[in-house]
């Protein structure tokens, strides 16, 4: 582990070094993890920044720590139980669906990941993108070039698998960039990977996941849940009113069209088994899912937009953090989740949460706890805020240099989301919401930058700036930004350290 870690979470152990040269092997201290989690998430719970949260931590092939905070249901005061309470894990679903594709590749049912996706889709066909066929790799690495899918009103098929080809064809978006040109996060790509799994295996994606991944790994409280109604143990999410009631929010139903990109429900205990299988890249139950070579294929950085940002394996975001290879995937389907795998140290962290904060102006409320909730109501905890706190406590803060005399003028300006990363029919692209997709960079006055109204960001490498303090738990910004130069050395773009998108310079 990083020598900058000072939280007491780790204790030194004599013996071999870890995967990073010269760093002594360490082991996790479960009591220290609990103390850290209680401080961070206990405070957030007291501020009503979530209504229920579960966390699990693994090391090697062991589940070391699991704990729930808050309630599965505030009305009945059922506490969150890590082995029972189910959360929507959102886009973490993509990492499971990518694993299904690799299974079919191992078995020879998919001949090559470089094959056109149309070779395996039987119900409908993609049109060529600028004369080129979209490949299975393109779908796996967010590089197919699709815009946003079309909105459909298909109640007859909304919760039925498999989805008919005519509906899939109507759902298909237009291309907004050449294939294999940029990684732009693509939910639709994984919906279609789920279709490939179905058409090749002749099983629904829900049945395939259960039979080929969940059961072999012993994840018996995990399923691809499609429908309007929750399971009995699905957490009820609540928003809060200061010194007022807890307000139950509706269950987020999952339609079949998007099931493969976000509709798994699971528990922290079950997700520990998923972390262990990935981190060990085989062994015991994990070998029933994939061969070690396929796990490594999933965990290799294949494509990226910039060498200093994250890249993509098969769905996983992959990046370096203080010398550690990190795999992650965030999930947002009203519930917020994050899986983080510290591959060199063989440590995994899963966190999931629901509810929190005040109800938005358009929030639908379906019930209220009669007794008033005491205490403040803060902004709901975000995925990226949780990520930053987890990484900083397990691997230390990212380094930076405080140089009051540094000339940062070349970075100053307005940056807009790269147009080819947008759907051209979106209001942002049409310019009807001025500034909504822009980031402004200004000097801090002491050698740093204020980015998007937050900072100070300090130099920490060539064209790299890092936040000088711990990132807040709120949403909306990053702890590190990378600037990209053109052939003339001029700044032309801005990327978050962990993201699948970017901003072009306007002035």
N, C-alpha and C positions, 0 to 999 in steps of 0.2 A: 504493500500500500504506500501511497505517497507520504514522504516524510513530513509534508506540510499538514497532515492530519493531526489535530490537537484536541479532538473532542473526547478522547478516552474510549471510543467505540472499539478500538482494536488493542490487542495485547500482543507483544512480540513472542515469537516461538522460535526456539533454536532449530536449526536444520537447514534444508534447502532454501534457495531464494525463490521468489515468485517469478512470473513470466517477464518482469522488467529487470534488466541487468542491475545487480548491485542492491536491489531493494530487499531487505530481509522478509522472509515469509511471515505473515501475520495471521491471527485467527480472530474471529469476531467475538465480542463479549456481549452476550444477549442482554445482560442487565444494563449495560451502558446503552445499548440500542433502545431499550425500553425507556430509560431516563431521557434520552434525546427525543424520542417520539412523544413522550408525555409532555415535555416542555413545549415542543413545537405544535403538536396537534391538540393537546389539551388546552393551550391558550386559544388556538383558532376555534375550538368548540365553544369555549366560554364567550367568544365574540360572535358566535352563531354564523361562522363562515362556511359551515357545512352542517347538514343534519345527521349524516351518518358517514363513517369512514372506516375502511379496513386496510391494513398493511401487513405484508409478509416479507421476511428477509431470509434468504438461503445462503449457504456457503458449501461449496463442493456438492455432495449429494445429500446434504442435511437441511431440513427446514428448521431454522434456529429460533425465529421469532415471528409470532402472529398476534395481532391485537385489533380489536374493534373499538371505535370511539363513537359516541352518540347512540342513536336508536334506529333500529330497523323500521319502527313506526312510533312516532312521538305520541300518537293518540293512545296507544296501548302500553307504551313504555317498554316495548320489546327491544332489548339491546342488540347492537350489531354483533353477530357471532361469526367468526372467521370461517367456520366450517359449515355454516348453514345459510347465512344471509347472501342473497344473490344480487349482484350489480350488473348493469349493462357495461361491458368492457369496451364497447364502441369499436374503434378502428384497430384495436389489438386483434380483432377478428382476422384482419388481413394477414397477420403472421401465421395464423393457422391455415388459412386458405392457400397461402404460398407453399406451406409444407405439404398440403394435399397434391399440389402440382408436382413437387419434387418426388413424391411417392410414385406418381404415375410415370414420371421420367425414369426413375429407378427400375420400374417394372417393364419398361419398354413400350408402354401404352402411349406415351409421348416420346417420339423418336429423337427430337432435338428441341432445346429451348429456343433455338434460332429459327425454328419453323414458323411459317405464318400462322397466326391464331385461327384463321379460317380453316386450316387443315383439321382442326379438332372441334370446331363449333358446327353443329349439325342443324340447328334450328333456324339460323339466319346467317348472313355473312356481312363482314365489314366491307365498306368500300375502300379502295386503295387511298392512301394518304399521299397526294402528290405523285401518284404513280408507283408508290412503294407499299408493300404489304406490311401491316402491323404484325410484329412477332410476339411470341409468348414472352420473350425477354422484355420487350417494350412494355407490356402490361405489368410485369413483375417489378419494374424499376421506374414506373411513373413517367414513361418516355414515349408514349404512343402519339401524343399530339392532340388529344381530344379536349374540347371545351366542356361546359356543363351539360349533363343530360337534360332532355326535354321533360317538362312536367306533364304527367299523364293522370287522367282520372279513370282508373281501371279497377273499380271496386270489385268486379267479378273475379279478378285475378289477384287482388291485393295481397292475400295471405295464402296463396296456393303455390306449392312447388310441384313440378317445375313450371316456370313461367313460359307461356306459349311464345313461339318465335315471332309471331305477328306483333305481340306486345313489346318484345325486346327490340325489334326493328324500329318501332315507333319511338321507343325510349332513347335510341342511339343519338348521341350528340354529333355536332359537326366538328371537323378538325379546325384548330385555330393556330397550329404551328407545325412545321415538318416533324415527322417521327425522328427519334434519336437526336433531337437538337437540344432540348432542355428537360430536366426533371421537374415536373410540375405535379403536385400531389393530385392523384386521380382516383376518386372513389369509384367511378364507372369502370375503370380498368379491373378492379377486383370483383365487381359484380360480374364481369365477363369471365374472369378466371373461375369463378364459381360455376358459371355455365359450362365452361370447358370440363371441369371436374364431373359435372352431371352427365354431359354428353359422352365423355370417354368411359366413365365407370358404369353408366346406366343406373346410378343411384341419385337420389336427391342430395343436395349439398348438406342438408341437416343429417341425413342417415349416414352419409360418408364420414363426416366429421365424428359422429358418435362411434361408429364401428372401427374407424381406422386411426383415430387419435385419442379421443376422450377415454374410451374403455381401455385401450392398451396402456395408457398412462395412469389409470385409476382416477380419472377426473369425473366422478360420478354425479357431482352437483353442477355440471357444466353442460350447456346445450345451445344450439342455434335456435333461439326462441323467436318465432314469427307469430304475430297475432296482435289483437287489440287488448288482450287481458294479461295481467302479470301472473307469474306463478305465485303460490302462497307465500314463498319466502323471498320474493323480490322486494327490495327496500322501497319504502314510500318516501319520496323526496319532499322536503318542506322548505319553504321560504319563511322569513321572520319579519315581524313588525316590532320596532323598539318599544319595550315595555307593553307589548301587545301579544296577540296569539301567534302560534306556529300555524302556518297555512299550508295544507296539503296541496301539492301540485299533481296534475294528471300523470298517469303512466305514459311513457313515450312508446307508442306501438311501433312495431317494425314491419314494414311491408316486404314481400318476397323479392321485389325488384332490387332492393339494396341489402338484402340479408347477408351476402358474402362479404360485404365491406364494413359491417358494423353491428351485427345482431346477436353475437354470443353473449350469454349471461353466465357468470361464474362467481366463485367465492375466492377469498384470499388463500384459503388452504389448498384448493384445487390449482390455483395459479402458481403456487410454490412448485408443484410437480412439473408444470410447463417450464418454469425458470430452470429447474434442475436438469431437465432433459436437454435444453438448449446449451446451458453453460458447460455441461460435460460432453456435449457433442457426441452422444452415444452412451452406451453402457446401460446395463440392466433394462429397465422398461423402455428407455429411449431407443434402444436398438430395434424394438418392435415397430417403431415409427419410421425411422430413417437410418441408413447406414452412416457411419462417421464421416465419410467423404461427402455425403449430401448435406449433413449438418454444416460442414465447413463451407460448402458452396453457398448455402443460405446466409452465412455469416461473413462472406467476403464482399468488400466494397467494390462493386462493379461499375457504377455510374454516378456522376456527381456534376454539379454546376460550377464548382470551384474547388481547387485542391485543399483549401483550408476550412471548407464547410463540411457538414456531413455528406456522405454519399449513401447509396442504397445497395443493400444486398437483395435478397428476395423478400421485399417488403420492409425489412429492418432498416432504420436509420443507423448509420455507422459512422463514428467519429472518434477522434483522440481527445482525451481530457486528462491533462496533467500526466501524460505518458501512458495512460491506460486506454486500451481499446474498449469502447463502450458501444453496446447495441441497445437501442431503445425503440419503443413505439408508443405514441400517445393515443388516447381514445376519448372521443367526445360524442356521446349520444344522450345529451342532457346530464347523465352521470359522467364523471370525469375519471379517467384511469391513466396509468402510466406503468410500463414495464421497463426496467433498466437492468442490463446485464453487464457487469464489470468482468470482461472475459479473462484478463490476465490474472485477476485475483479470485476468479470463480465465485463471485458474489452476485446474487440477484435480489432485486427489490421490486415489489409490486405494490402499488397504492391505488385505491379506488375510493370515490366519494360521491355523494349525492346531496343535492339541495344546498342551502346556505344563502346568506345575503337577503336583501329585501326583494319582494316580488317586483318584476319589471312592470312598466306601464301597460303592457299587453298581456301580462300573465293571467292564465286561466287558473282559478282556484276552485278546488273541489271539496274543501272541507277545512275546518279550523279546530285547533285544540282550545277548549273553553278557558282553561286556566292561563293567565298571562305568563309570558316568558320574560324573565328578568335579565337585564344586562344589555350591553351594546350589541348592535348588528353591523358587522363589517362586510366588506366585499367578499364574495364567494372565493374560496381558494381555487387557484387555476392549476392546470397541468404543468405549464412551464415554470410557474413559481415553485411548485412542489419539486419538480426536477432539479432546479437550482439548489434548493436547500438540501436535497438528498445527496447530490454530487459534491457539494461543498463540505458536507459533514463526513462523507465516506472517503473522499479523495482530495480534500482541501480546496481552497479558493484558486481560481485561475490567476496567474501572475500578471502584473502590469508594472510599468515604470512611471513614476511621478516626476515629470520634468517640466517645471514651470516655464522654461524658455523654449519648449518645443514649438515649432511652426506647424500648425494644423490647418492653415488657411486653405490648402488645396482640397480638403475634404468638405468644406462648408458649401451648403447649397440645398436645393430642394430635389427630392428623389421621388419618383412615381413608380408604382408597381409596373413591372415590365409588361407592355401591352400584349405581347405574345403569350404571357402567362395568364391572361384573362379570357373570359368568354366575350367576344366582341359585342354581344347583345346585352351584356350586363350594364346596369346604370353607371357603374364606375367607368367602364370603357367609353360610354357615350358622353361622359363628363357632366351628367346631370346632378352629381353629388360632388361639387368642387372640393378638392383637398381630401376627400374621404379615403383615398388610397395613396396618400403621400406621406413621406417622412421628411422632416426638416432637420438639417444638421447645422449647428451653430457652435462657435468656440465657447469654451467655458471661461476663458480669461486667464487660466493658469496652466496652459499646455494640454488641456483635454478637450473633449467634445461633449455637447449636449445633443443627444440623438432622440428625436421624437418627444422632446420635452423632458427627457430623463437623463440622469448622469450623476456624477461625471464619469465618462468613459476615458480610460487612459491608454497610451500606446503600449502594445504588448507583442509586437512583431511587425513585419513589413505589412503596412496597410491594415493592421488589426488593432482594434480598440476593445478594452475590457472594462466592465463596470467595476468601480473601485470599492463597492460595498456589496453586501449580500442582497441578492434580488428579492424583492418583496413577493409575497404569495399571490399577488394579484396578477391578472392577465395583461397581455398587450405588448410586451417588449422582451428583449433578450439580455443575457449577461455578457454577450460578446457579438461584435459586428465586424465584418470583413469587407473592405473596399476592393473593387476590381479595377485595374487599369487597362487602357487600350494600348495599341502598338506604339503610340506616341508618348506613353507614360502618363496620360491624363486619366483622372478618375471618371469611370463611366457607369459603375453600378455598385450597389450595396446589398450585402446578404447578411442575414442572421446566421450565427454559428450553426444552429440546428434548425433547419427549415427546408422546405422544398419550393422555393420561389425566390424572387429578388426584386430590386428596385433600380430603375435606370435614373441617371442624373439628368435633371431638367435644366439647371443653370449652375 
